[in-house]
Amino acid sequence: MMVVEIIGGWMLNSMALLADGWHMSSHALALGLALFAYAFARRHAANDRFAFGTWKVEVLGGYTSAILLLGVAALMAFQSVERLFTPKPIQYQEAILIAVIGLIVNLVCAWWLKDSHGHDHGHGHGHGHGHGHGDHHDHGTHGHKDLNLRAAYLHVVADAATSVLAIVALIVGMVWGATWMDPAMGIVGAVLVTVWAWGLLRSTGKVLLDAEMDAPVVAEVREVIEELPYEAAISDLHVWRVGGDKYACVLSLVADAPVSADDVRTALGIHEELVHITVEIHQPQHAVV
C-alpha cells in the first residue's frame, strides 16, 4: 500500500497522497529493520565476535534509516512548497480512492495487531538468581514480542491518522477548489517524517556513542554503593546499553576495609537491567577483582 500511495501520489500530482505514502514508509522501515535485526541476531547468536550480542545491528539500521528519511522529508517539503506557488492539476477522484484504500488497509492492520496484542501476553515465572534473590518477571521472547506488537500497532494508527488528513485535504480541494490544501498536507507530512526521524536519530545516536551515563540505572548503581554496609567510594564507573533495556557496568571502588567484589555484584544484581557487571576494588597496597 505504501508503494501504491507513493507511485499514485507522484502520477496523480497529489502531495497529500505522496506524503501519506512516505509517512507510511518511515514506519515500514522501522518495522522492517526490527525484523532484519531479529533474523541477523538469530543467525549470529553463537558468533563469539559479538561481545555483547548483535542488538546494535538494529540500532545501526535505525540510525541509517533516520538519515535517509530526513533526506526524503527535505525533498517532500521542497516539492510541496514548489506546488504551492506553481500548482499542477490533481486527479482528485483517483487520489481519494487510493487514500481511502490506504486508510482501510491501515484500519484492518490496526484491528489485527490490536487483537494480537490483547491475546499475546508475556508469561512471568518466579526464579532464583545466583546472587541470592528471587523475582517474578517476564523472561525470554514473550514480553519482547508483546512490546513489538504494541509498537507496530501505534505505527499503523499513526498512518491511519495521516490517511484521514490526506483524504480531507483532497476532498476540500476537489469540492471547494482549495488547491493549496494538497501541498499544505505535503508539508505537514514532511514535518511528521522529520520529527519521527530526528527522534530516531537522537535515540540511536546515544546508543551508538555510549552516551547514556544519564540513564536512571546509573543513579541506581550509585545508590546501591552508598547503601553498602561499609565505606566505599566510586573511583570509576562506566555504564552502557547492550540490549533494548539491558546494560553492562564496569565499576571501580576504593575501600579501606576488606570488601568482596562478589558482595558488590550481589547488591547490584537487584537491578535486572544490569546483565553484565564487572567490579574492581582498590585497597591499600593491593586490589581485589
Order of alpha helices (4+ residues) and beta strands (2+ residues): alpha-alpha-alpha-alpha-beta-beta-alpha-alpha-alpha-beta-beta-alpha-beta-beta
